[in-house]
């Protein structure tokens, strides 16, 4: 029963993020790109003030997979690096923490470009 509860929380929180984004798309003049960047910034801010960790603990992948989770990952990486390296960690921590995800995105994007042909917009 515990695993079912985790799935439900992940679905509810992740779905809530999607609902908020859809409302912003429908009711504002914000472009999807600006909304995505806003989600990353919100994740960084909530991570920096310590509000995102409890949410990630409850929702699991429902909170860590969306772009707010990427922002949270960056803020946690910076926090840990600053504790270990001082001010230099503020510059390197976010990249170090997100290196695996960034590398995967680059590799899979490259592979997709090799195996699939795009269509020109006309």
Phi and psi in radians as a Rosetta constraint file:
Dihedral C 1 N 2 CA 2 C 2 CIRCULARHARMONIC -1.110 0.35
Dihedral N 2 CA 2 C 2 N 3 CIRCULARHARMONIC -0.702 0.35
Dihedral C 2 N 3 CA 3 C 3 CIRCULARHARMONIC -1.154 0.35
Dihedral N 3 CA 3 C 3 N 4 CIRCULARHARMONIC -0.635 0.35
Dihedral C 3 N 4 CA 4 C 4 CIRCULARHARMONIC -1.120 0.35
Dihedral N 4 CA 4 C 4 N 5 CIRCULARHARMONIC -0.699 0.35
Dihedral C 4 N 5 CA 5 C 5 CIRCULARHARMONIC -1.089 0.35
Dihedral N 5 CA 5 C 5 N 6 CIRCULARHARMONIC -0.712 0.35
Dihedral C 5 N 6 CA 6 C 6 CIRCULARHARMONIC -1.107 0.35
Dihedral N 6 CA 6 C 6 N 7 CIRCULARHARMONIC -0.737 0.35
Dihedral C 6 N 7 CA 7 C 7 CIRCULARHARMONIC -1.106 0.35
Dihedral N 7 CA 7 C 7 N 8 CIRCULARHARMONIC -0.713 0.35
Dihedral C 7 N 8 CA 8 C 8 CIRCULARHARMONIC -1.119 0.35
Dihedral N 8 CA 8 C 8 N 9 CIRCULARHARMONIC -0.805 0.35
Dihedral C 8 N 9 CA 9 C 9 CIRCULARHARMONIC -1.094 0.35
Dihedral N 9 CA 9 C 9 N 10 CIRCULARHARMONIC -0.729 0.35
Dihedral C 9 N 10 CA 10 C 10 CIRCULARHARMONIC -1.059 0.35
Dihedral N 10 CA 10 C 10 N 11 CIRCULARHARMONIC -0.766 0.35
Dihedral C 10 N 11 CA 11 C 11 CIRCULARHARMONIC -1.120 0.35
Dihedral N 11 CA 11 C 11 N 12 CIRCULARHARMONIC -0.780 0.35
Dihedral C 11 N 12 CA 12 C 12 CIRCULARHARMONIC -1.150 0.35
Dihedral N 12 CA 12 C 12 N 13 CIRCULARHARMONIC -0.859 0.35
Dihedral C 12 N 13 CA 13 C 13 CIRCULARHARMONIC -1.207 0.35
Dihedral N 13 CA 13 C 13 N 14 CIRCULARHARMONIC -0.813 0.35
Dihedral C 13 N 14 CA 14 C 14 CIRCULARHARMONIC -1.060 0.35
Dihedral N 14 CA 14 C 14 N 15 CIRCULARHARMONIC -0.713 0.35
Dihedral C 14 N 15 CA 15 C 15 CIRCULARHARMONIC -1.134 0.35
Dihedral N 15 CA 15 C 15 N 16 CIRCULARHARMONIC -0.637 0.35
Dihedral C 15 N 16 CA 16 C 16 CIRCULARHARMONIC -1.101 0.35
Dihedral N 16 CA 16 C 16 N 17 CIRCULARHARMONIC -0.720 0.35
Dihedral C 16 N 17 CA 17 C 17 CIRCULARHARMONIC -1.036 0.35
Dihedral N 17 CA 17 C 17 N 18 CIRCULARHARMONIC -0.735 0.35
Dihedral C 17 N 18 CA 18 C 18 CIRCULARHARMONIC -1.149 0.35
Dihedral N 18 CA 18 C 18 N 19 CIRCULARHARMONIC -0.720 0.35
Dihedral C 18 N 19 CA 19 C 19 CIRCULARHARMONIC -1.101 0.35
Dihedral N 19 CA 19 C 19 N 20 CIRCULARHARMONIC -0.764 0.35
Dihedral C 19 N 20 CA 20 C 20 CIRCULARHARMONIC -1.070 0.35
Dihedral N 20 CA 20 C 20 N 21 CIRCULARHARMONIC -0.786 0.35
Dihedral C 20 N 21 CA 21 C 21 CIRCULARHARMONIC -1.086 0.35
Dihedral N 21 CA 21 C 21 N 22 CIRCULARHARMONIC -0.738 0.35
Dihedral C 21 N 22 CA 22 C 22 CIRCULARHARMONIC -1.139 0.35
Dihedral N 22 CA 22 C 22 N 23 CIRCULARHARMONIC -0.680 0.35
Dihedral C 22 N 23 CA 23 C 23 CIRCULARHARMONIC -1.111 0.35
Dihedral N 23 CA 23 C 23 N 24 CIRCULARHARMONIC -0.727 0.35
Dihedral C 23 N 24 CA 24 C 24 CIRCULARHARMONIC -1.105 0.35
Dihedral N 24 CA 24 C 24 N 25 CIRCULARHARMONIC -0.687 0.35
Dihedral C 24 N 25 CA 25 C 25 CIRCULARHARMONIC -1.146 0.35
Dihedral N 25 CA 25 C 25 N 26 CIRCULARHARMONIC -0.777 0.35
Dihedral C 25 N 26 CA 26 C 26 CIRCULARHARMONIC -1.301 0.35
Dihedral N 26 CA 26 C 26 N 27 CIRCULARHARMONIC -0.635 0.35
Dihedral C 26 N 27 CA 27 C 27 CIRCULARHARMONIC -1.824 0.35
Dihedral N 27 CA 27 C 27 N 28 CIRCULARHARMONIC -0.132 0.35
Dihedral C 27 N 28 CA 28 C 28 CIRCULARHARMONIC -2.181 0.35
Dihedral N 28 CA 28 C 28 N 29 CIRCULARHARMONIC 3.052 0.35
Dihedral C 28 N 29 CA 29 C 29 CIRCULARHARMONIC -1.697 0.35
Dihedral N 29 CA 29 C 29 N 30 CIRCULARHARMONIC 0.239 0.35
Dihedral C 29 N 30 CA 30 C 30 CIRCULARHARMONIC -1.199 0.35
Dihedral N 30 CA 30 C 30 N 31 CIRCULARHARMONIC 2.421 0.35
Dihedral C 30 N 31 CA 31 C 31 CIRCULARHARMONIC -1.412 0.35
Dihedral N 31 CA 31 C 31 N 32 CIRCULARHARMONIC 2.741 0.35
Dihedral C 31 N 32 CA 32 C 32 CIRCULARHARMONIC -0.969 0.35
Dihedral N 32 CA 32 C 32 N 33 CIRCULARHARMONIC -0.636 0.35
Dihedral C 32 N 33 CA 33 C 33 CIRCULARHARMONIC -1.089 0.35
Dihedral N 33 CA 33 C 33 N 34 CIRCULARHARMONIC -0.721 0.35
Dihedral C 33 N 34 CA 34 C 34 CIRCULARHARMONIC -1.188 0.35
Dihedral N 34 CA 34 C 34 N 35 CIRCULARHARMONIC -0.622 0.35
Dihedral C 34 N 35 CA 35 C 35 CIRCULARHARMONIC -1.160 0.35
Dihedral N 35 CA 35 C 35 N 36 CIRCULARHARMONIC -0.736 0.35
Dihedral C 35 N 36 CA 36 C 36 CIRCULARHARMONIC -1.091 0.35
Dihedral N 36 CA 36 C 36 N 37 CIRCULARHARMONIC -0.774 0.35
Dihedral C 36 N 37 CA 37 C 37 CIRCULARHARMONIC -1.112 0.35
Dihedral N 37 CA 37 C 37 N 38 CIRCULARHARMONIC -0.686 0.35
Dihedral C 37 N 38 CA 38 C 38 CIRCULARHARMONIC -1.068 0.35
Dihedral N 38 CA 38 C 38 N 39 CIRCULARHARMONIC -0.691 0.35
Dihedral C 38 N 39 CA 39 C 39 CIRCULARHARMONIC -1.079 0.35
Dihedral N 39 CA 39 C 39 N 40 CIRCULARHARMONIC -0.726 0.35
Dihedral C 39 N 40 CA 40 C 40 CIRCULARHARMONIC -1.115 0.35
Dihedral N 40 CA 40 C 40 N 41 CIRCULARHARMONIC -0.777 0.35
Dihedral C 40 N 41 CA 41 C 41 CIRCULARHARMONIC -1.114 0.35
Dihedral N 41 CA 41 C 41 N 42 CIRCULARHARMONIC -0.742 0.35
Dihedral C 41 N 42 CA 42 C 42 CIRCULARHARMONIC -1.068 0.35
Dihedral N 42 CA 42 C 42 N 43 CIRCULARHARMONIC -0.721 0.35
Dihedral C 42 N 43 CA 43 C 43 CIRCULARHARMONIC -1.063 0.35
Dihedral N 43 CA 43 C 43 N 44 CIRCULARHARMONIC -0.723 0.35
Dihedral C 43 N 44 CA 44 C 44 CIRCULARHARMONIC -1.112 0.35
Dihedral N 44 CA 44 C 44 N 45 CIRCULARHARMONIC -0.830 0.35
Dihedral C 44 N 45 CA 45 C 45 CIRCULARHARMONIC -1.107 0.35
Dihedral N 45 CA 45 C 45 N 46 CIRCULARHARMONIC -0.802 0.35
Dihedral C 45 N 46 CA 46 C 46 CIRCULARHARMONIC -1.143 0.35
Dihedral N 46 CA 46 C 46 N 47 CIRCULARHARMONIC -0.615 0.35
Dihedral C 46 N 47 CA 47 C 47 CIRCULARHARMONIC -1.185 0.35
Dihedral N 47 CA 47 C 47 N 48 CIRCULARHARMONIC -0.677 0.35
Dihedral C 47 N 48 CA 48 C 48 CIRCULARHARMONIC -1.158 0.35
Dihedral N 48 CA 48 C 48 N 49 CIRCULARHARMONIC -0.608 0.35
Dihedral C 48 N 49 CA 49 C 49 CIRCULARHARMONIC -1.621 0.35
Dihedral N 49 CA 49 C 49 N 50 CIRCULARHARMONIC 0.005 0.35
Dihedral C 49 N 50 CA 50 C 50 CIRCULARHARMONIC 1.529 0.35
Dihedral N 50 CA 50 C 50 N 51 CIRCULARHARMONIC 0.207 0.35
Dihedral C 50 N 51 CA 51 C 51 CIRCULARHARMONIC -1.547 0.35
Dihedral N 51 CA 51 C 51 N 52 CIRCULARHARMONIC -0.349 0.35
Dihedral C 51 N 52 CA 52 C 52 CIRCULARHARMONIC -1.444 0.35
Dihedral N 52 CA 52 C 52 N 53 CIRCULARHARMONIC -0.525 0.35
Dihedral C 52 N 53 CA 53 C 53 CIRCULARHARMONIC -1.040 0.35
Dihedral N 53 CA 53 C 53 N 54 CIRCULARHARMONIC -0.832 0.35
Dihedral C 53 N 54 CA 54 C 54 CIRCULARHARMONIC -1.044 0.35
Dihedral N 54 CA 54 C 54 N 55 CIRCULARHARMONIC -0.646 0.35
Dihedral C 54 N 55 CA 55 C 55 CIRCULARHARMONIC -1.135 0.35
Dihedral N 55 CA 55 C 55 N 56 CIRCULARHARMONIC -0.749 0.35
Dihedral C 55 N 56 CA 56 C 56 CIRCULARHARMONIC -1.158 0.35
Dihedral N 56 CA 56 C 56 N 57 CIRCULARHARMONIC -0.593 0.35
Dihedral C 56 N 57 CA 57 C 57 CIRCULARHARMONIC -1.158 0.35
Dihedral N 57 CA 57 C 57 N 58 CIRCULARHARMONIC -0.675 0.35
Dihedral C 57 N 58 CA 58 C 58 CIRCULARHARMONIC -1.332 0.35
Dihedral N 58 CA 58 C 58 N 59 CIRCULARHARMONIC -0.828 0.35
Dihedral C 58 N 59 CA 59 C 59 CIRCULARHARMONIC -1.598 0.35
Dihedral N 59 CA 59 C 59 N 60 CIRCULARHARMONIC -0.259 0.35
Dihedral C 59 N 60 CA 60 C 60 CIRCULARHARMONIC 1.024 0.35
Dihedral N 60 CA 60 C 60 N 61 CIRCULARHARMONIC -2.219 0.35
Dihedral C 60 N 61 CA 61 C 61 CIRCULARHARMONIC -1.120 0.35
Dihedral N 61 CA 61 C 61 N 62 CIRCULARHARMONIC -0.374 0.35
Dihedral C 61 N 62 CA 62 C 62 CIRCULARHARMONIC -1.134 0.35
Dihedral N 62 CA 62 C 62 N 63 CIRCULARHARMONIC -0.358 0.35
Dihedral C 62 N 63 CA 63 C 63 CIRCULARHARMONIC -1.949 0.35
Dihedral N 63 CA 63 C 63 N 64 CIRCULARHARMONIC -0.445 0.35
Dihedral C 63 N 64 CA 64 C 64 CIRCULARHARMONIC -1.610 0.35
Dihedral N 64 CA 64 C 64 N 65 CIRCULARHARMONIC -0.392 0.35
Dihedral C 64 N 65 CA 65 C 65 CIRCULARHARMONIC -1.409 0.35
Dihedral N 65 CA 65 C 65 N 66 CIRCULARHARMONIC -0.703 0.35
Dihedral C 65 N 66 CA 66 C 66 CIRCULARHARMONIC -1.093 0.35
Dihedral N 66 CA 66 C 66 N 67 CIRCULARHARMONIC 2.987 0.35
Dihedral C 66 N 67 CA 67 C 67 CIRCULARHARMONIC -1.084 0.35
Dihedral N 67 CA 67 C 67 N 68 CIRCULARHARMONIC -0.466 0.35
Dihedral C 67 N 68 CA 68 C 68 CIRCULARHARMONIC -1.095 0.35
Dihedral N 68 CA 68 C 68 N 69 CIRCULARHARMONIC -0.582 0.35
Dihedral C 68 N 69 CA 69 C 69 CIRCULARHARMONIC -1.160 0.35
Dihedral N 69 CA 69 C 69 N 70 CIRCULARHARMONIC -0.599 0.35
Dihedral C 69 N 70 CA 70 C 70 CIRCULARHARMONIC -1.139 0.35
Dihedral N 70 CA 70 C 70 N 71 CIRCULARHARMONIC -0.744 0.35
Dihedral C 70 N 71 CA 71 C 71 CIRCULARHARMONIC -1.087 0.35
Dihedral N 71 CA 71 C 71 N 72 CIRCULARHARMONIC -0.719 0.35
Dihedral C 71 N 72 CA 72 C 72 CIRCULARHARMONIC -1.084 0.35
Dihedral N 72 CA 72 C 72 N 73 CIRCULARHARMONIC -0.751 0.35
Dihedral C 72 N 73 CA 73 C 73 CIRCULARHARMONIC -1.033 0.35
Dihedral N 73 CA 73 C 73 N 74 CIRCULARHARMONIC -0.744 0.35
Dihedral C 73 N 74 CA 74 C 74 CIRCULARHARMONIC -1.111 0.35
Dihedral N 74 CA 74 C 74 N 75 CIRCULARHARMONIC -0.794 0.35
Dihedral C 74 N 75 CA 75 C 75 CIRCULARHARMONIC -1.134 0.35
Dihedral N 75 CA 75 C 75 N 76 CIRCULARHARMONIC -0.671 0.35
Dihedral C 75 N 76 CA 76 C 76 CIRCULARHARMONIC -1.177 0.35
Dihedral N 76 CA 76 C 76 N 77 CIRCULARHARMONIC -0.690 0.35
Dihedral C 76 N 77 CA 77 C 77 CIRCULARHARMONIC -1.092 0.35
Dihedral N 77 CA 77 C 77 N 78 CIRCULARHARMONIC -0.739 0.35
Dihedral C 77 N 78 CA 78 C 78 CIRCULARHARMONIC -1.142 0.35
Dihedral N 78 CA 78 C 78 N 79 CIRCULARHARMONIC -0.751 0.35
Dihedral C 78 N 79 CA 79 C 79 CIRCULARHARMONIC -1.041 0.35
Dihedral N 79 CA 79 C 79 N 80 CIRCULARHARMONIC -0.826 0.35
Dihedral C 79 N 80 CA 80 C 80 CIRCULARHARMONIC -1.144 0.35
Dihedral N 80 CA 80 C 80 N 81 CIRCULARHARMONIC -0.720 0.35
Dihedral C 80 N 81 CA 81 C 81 CIRCULARHARMONIC -1.189 0.35
Dihedral N 81 CA 81 C 81 N 82 CIRCULARHARMONIC -0.643 0.35
Dihedral C 81 N 82 CA 82 C 82 CIRCULARHARMONIC -1.148 0.35
Dihedral N 82 CA 82 C 82 N 83 CIRCULARHARMONIC -0.682 0.35
Dihedral C 82 N 83 CA 83 C 83 CIRCULARHARMONIC -1.091 0.35
Dihedral N 83 CA 83 C 83 N 84 CIRCULARHARMONIC -0.621 0.35
Dihedral C 83 N 84 CA 84 C 84 CIRCULARHARMONIC -1.539 0.35
Dihedral N 84 CA 84 C 84 N 85 CIRCULARHARMONIC -0.703 0.35
Dihedral C 84 N 85 CA 85 C 85 CIRCULARHARMONIC -1.993 0.35
Dihedral N 85 CA 85 C 85 N 86 CIRCULARHARMONIC -0.090 0.35
Dihedral C 85 N 86 CA 86 C 86 CIRCULARHARMONIC 1.413 0.35
Dihedral N 86 CA 86 C 86 N 87 CIRCULARHARMONIC -2.564 0.35
Dihedral C 86 N 87 CA 87 C 87 CIRCULARHARMONIC -1.067 0.35
Dihedral N 87 CA 87 C 87 N 88 CIRCULARHARMONIC -0.571 0.35
Dihedral C 87 N 88 CA 88 C 88 CIRCULARHARMONIC -1.048 0.35
Dihedral N 88 CA 88 C 88 N 89 CIRCULARHARMONIC -0.564 0.35
Dihedral C 88 N 89 CA 89 C 89 CIRCULARHARMONIC -1.087 0.35
Dihedral N 89 CA 89 C 89 N 90 CIRCULARHARMONIC -0.462 0.35
Dihedral C 89 N 90 CA 90 C 90 CIRCULARHARMONIC -1.139 0.35
Dihedral N 90 CA 90 C 90 N 91 CIRCULARHARMONIC -0.466 0.35
Dihedral C 90 N 91 CA 91 C 91 CIRCULARHARMONIC -1.571 0.35
Dihedral N 91 CA 91 C 91 N 92 CIRCULARHARMONIC -0.522 0.35
Dihedral C 91 N 92 CA 92 C 92 CIRCULARHARMONIC -1.827 0.35
Dihedral N 92 CA 92 C 92 N 93 CIRCULARHARMONIC -0.391 0.35
Dihedral C 92 N 93 CA 93 C 93 CIRCULARHARMONIC -1.077 0.35
Dihedral N 93 CA 93 C 93 N 94 CIRCULARHARMONIC -0.770 0.35
Dihedral C 93 N 94 CA 94 C 94 CIRCULARHARMONIC -1.121 0.35
Dihedral N 94 CA 94 C 94 N 95 CIRCULARHARMONIC -0.745 0.35
Dihedral C 94 N 95 CA 95 C 95 CIRCULARHARMONIC -1.185 0.35
Dihedral N 95 CA 95 C 95 N 96 CIRCULARHARMONIC -0.699 0.35
Dihedral C 95 N 96 CA 96 C 96 CIRCULARHARMONIC -1.112 0.35
Dihedral N 96 CA 96 C 96 N 97 CIRCULARHARMONIC -0.744 0.35
Dihedral C 96 N 97 CA 97 C 97 CIRCULARHARMONIC -1.164 0.35
Dihedral N 97 CA 97 C 97 N 98 CIRCULARHARMONIC -0.606 0.35
Dihedral C 97 N 98 CA 98 C 98 CIRCULARHARMONIC -1.729 0.35
Dihedral N 98 CA 98 C 98 N 99 CIRCULARHARMONIC 0.111 0.35
Dihedral C 98 N 99 CA 99 C 99 CIRCULARHARMONIC -1.022 0.35
Dihedral N 99 CA 99 C 99 N 100 CIRCULARHARMONIC -0.724 0.35
Dihedral C 99 N 100 CA 100 C 100 CIRCULARHARMONIC -1.086 0.35
Dihedral N 100 CA 100 C 100 N 101 CIRCULARHARMONIC -0.801 0.35
Dihedral C 100 N 101 CA 101 C 101 CIRCULARHARMONIC -1.178 0.35
Dihedral N 101 CA 101 C 101 N 102 CIRCULARHARMONIC -0.686 0.35
Dihedral C 101 N 102 CA 102 C 102 CIRCULARHARMONIC -1.145 0.35
Dihedral N 102 CA 102 C 102 N 103 CIRCULARHARMONIC -0.782 0.35
Dihedral C 102 N 103 CA 103 C 103 CIRCULARHARMONIC -1.072 0.35
Dihedral N 103 CA 103 C 103 N 104 CIRCULARHARMONIC -0.747 0.35
Dihedral C 103 N 104 CA 104 C 104 CIRCULARHARMONIC -1.092 0.35
Dihedral N 104 CA 104 C 104 N 105 CIRCULARHARMONIC -0.740 0.35
Dihedral C 104 N 105 CA 105 C 105 CIRCULARHARMONIC -1.091 0.35
Dihedral N 105 CA 105 C 105 N 106 CIRCULARHARMONIC -0.728 0.35
Dihedral C 105 N 106 CA 106 C 106 CIRCULARHARMONIC -1.153 0.35
Dihedral N 106 CA 106 C 106 N 107 CIRCULARHARMONIC -0.795 0.35
Dihedral C 106 N 107 CA 107 C 107 CIRCULARHARMONIC -1.126 0.35
Dihedral N 107 CA 107 C 107 N 108 CIRCULARHARMONIC -0.847 0.35
Dihedral C 107 N 108 CA 108 C 108 CIRCULARHARMONIC -1.177 0.35
Dihedral N 108 CA 108 C 108 N 109 CIRCULARHARMONIC -0.612 0.35
Dihedral C 108 N 109 CA 109 C 109 CIRCULARHARMONIC -1.122 0.35
Dihedral N 109 CA 109 C 109 N 110 CIRCULARHARMONIC -0.713 0.35
Dihedral C 109 N 110 CA 110 C 110 CIRCULARHARMONIC -1.134 0.35
Dihedral N 110 CA 110 C 110 N 111 CIRCULARHARMONIC -0.777 0.35
Dihedral C 110 N 111 CA 111 C 111 CIRCULARHARMONIC -1.099 0.35
Dihedral N 111 CA 111 C 111 N 112 CIRCULARHARMONIC -0.690 0.35
Dihedral C 111 N 112 CA 112 C 112 CIRCULARHARMONIC -1.110 0.35
Dihedral N 112 CA 112 C 112 N 113 CIRCULARHARMONIC -0.673 0.35
Dihedral C 112 N 113 CA 113 C 113 CIRCULARHARMONIC -1.166 0.35
Dihedral N 113 CA 113 C 113 N 114 CIRCULARHARMONIC -0.567 0.35
Dihedral C 113 N 114 CA 114 C 114 CIRCULARHARMONIC -1.263 0.35
Dihedral N 114 CA 114 C 114 N 115 CIRCULARHARMONIC -0.784 0.35
Dihedral C 114 N 115 CA 115 C 115 CIRCULARHARMONIC -1.547 0.35
Dihedral N 115 CA 115 C 115 N 116 CIRCULARHARMONIC -0.309 0.35
Dihedral C 115 N 116 CA 116 C 116 CIRCULARHARMONIC -2.159 0.35
Dihedral N 116 CA 116 C 116 N 117 CIRCULARHARMONIC 2.493 0.35
Dihedral C 116 N 117 CA 117 C 117 CIRCULARHARMONIC -1.758 0.35
Dihedral N 117 CA 117 C 117 N 118 CIRCULARHARMONIC 2.284 0.35
Dihedral C 117 N 118 CA 118 C 118 CIRCULARHARMONIC -1.434 0.35
Dihedral N 118 CA 118 C 118 N 119 CIRCULARHARMONIC 2.775 0.35
Dihedral C 118 N 119 CA 119 C 119 CIRCULARHARMONIC -1.807 0.35
Dihedral N 119 CA 119 C 119 N 120 CIRCULARHARMONIC 2.452 0.35
Dihedral C 119 N 120 CA 120 C 120 CIRCULARHARMONIC -1.309 0.35
Dihedral N 120 CA 120 C 120 N 121 CIRCULARHARMONIC 2.426 0.35
Dihedral C 120 N 121 CA 121 C 121 CIRCULARHARMONIC -1.474 0.35
Dihedral N 121 CA 121 C 121 N 122 CIRCULARHARMONIC 2.422 0.35
